[in-house]
Structure formats: C-alpha cells, structure tokens
C-alpha cells in the first residue's frame, strides 16, 4: 500500500466523499459515496474504503 492510498483511506474515514473524490474526481464512485454517506456515516466509510482499496 502506497503513502497516497494510506492518506486516501484516512480521509475516507474522516469524510468519505473527500477520499473518493481525491482518488477518482467527480465520477460515479463519488456520487455513490455521497448517497451512502447521506444515508449513514458508516455505510459511506465502508463504501469509500472498499472503492479506494479495490
């Protein structure tokens, strides 16, 4: 795992859409993460970490 991935995961735990945005920009993954975070903070974190690490 590189340093940038580690930083993205930390940001995804603090603010899930931010971590996904820094990795992918405004694409489908970002909007799915926003919706997941809107419905619950924990689903947003889980989705963000999954997308960043896959």
C-alpha positions as a Markdown table, in Angstrom:
| # | Residue | x | y | z |
|---|---|---|---|---|
| 1 | Unk | 0.0 | 0.0 | 0.0 |
| 2 | Unk | 1.5 | 3.3 | -1.0 |
| 3 | Unk | 1.5 | 6.5 | 1.0 |
| 4 | Unk | -1.1 | 8.2 | -1.2 |
| 5 | Unk | -3.5 | 5.2 | -0.6 |
| 6 | Unk | -2.9 | 5.4 | 3.1 |
| 7 | Unk | -3.8 | 9.1 | 3.1 |
| 8 | Unk | -6.9 | 8.5 | 1.0 |
| 9 | Unk | -8.1 | 5.9 | 3.4 |
| 10 | Unk | -7.6 | 8.2 | 6.4 |
| 11 | Unk | -9.5 | 10.9 | 4.6 |
| 12 | Unk | -12.2 | 8.4 | 3.7 |
| 13 | Unk | -12.6 | 7.6 | 7.4 |
| 14 | Unk | -12.9 | 11.3 | 8.3 |
| 15 | Unk | -15.0 | 12.4 | 5.4 |
| 16 | Unk | -15.8 | 9.6 | 3.0 |
| 17 | Unk | -16.7 | 11.5 | -0.2 |
| 18 | Unk | -13.5 | 13.5 | 0.1 |
| 19 | Unk | -11.3 | 10.4 | 0.0 |
| 20 | Unk | -13.2 | 9.1 | -3.1 |
| 21 | Unk | -13.1 | 12.5 | -4.8 |
| 22 | Unk | -9.3 | 12.7 | -4.4 |
| 23 | Unk | -8.9 | 9.3 | -5.9 |
| 24 | Unk | -11.5 | 9.4 | -8.8 |
| 25 | Unk | -12.7 | 13.0 | -9.1 |
| 26 | Unk | -16.4 | 13.7 | -9.7 |
| 27 | Unk | -17.4 | 10.3 | -11.3 |
| 28 | Unk | -20.0 | 7.7 | -10.4 |
| 29 | Unk | -18.0 | 6.4 | -7.4 |
| 30 | Unk | -18.1 | 9.8 | -5.8 |
| 31 | Unk | -21.8 | 10.2 | -6.2 |
| 32 | Unk | -22.5 | 6.7 | -4.9 |
| 33 | Unk | -20.3 | 7.6 | -1.9 |
| 34 | Unk | -22.2 | 10.8 | -1.3 |
| 35 | Unk | -25.5 | 8.9 | -1.3 |
| 36 | Unk | -24.2 | 6.2 | 1.0 |
| 37 | Unk | -22.9 | 8.9 | 3.4 |
| 38 | Unk | -26.2 | 10.7 | 3.3 |
| 39 | Unk | -28.0 | 7.5 | 4.4 |
| 40 | Unk | -25.4 | 6.8 | 7.1 |
| 41 | Unk | -21.9 | 7.7 | 8.0 |
| 42 | Unk | -20.8 | 4.1 | 8.4 |
| 43 | Unk | -22.0 | 2.9 | 5.0 |
| 44 | Unk | -20.2 | 5.8 | 3.5 |
| 45 | Unk | -17.0 | 4.9 | 5.2 |
| 46 | Unk | -17.3 | 1.2 | 4.2 |
| 47 | Unk | -18.0 | 2.1 | 0.5 |
| 48 | Unk | -15.2 | 4.6 | 0.4 |
| 49 | Unk | -12.6 | 2.3 | 1.8 |
| 50 | Unk | -13.8 | -0.5 | -0.5 |
| 51 | Unk | -13.6 | 1.6 | -3.6 |
| 52 | Unk | -10.2 | 3.1 | -2.7 |
| 53 | Unk | -8.6 | -0.3 | -2.0 |
| 54 | Unk | -10.1 | -2.3 | -4.8 |
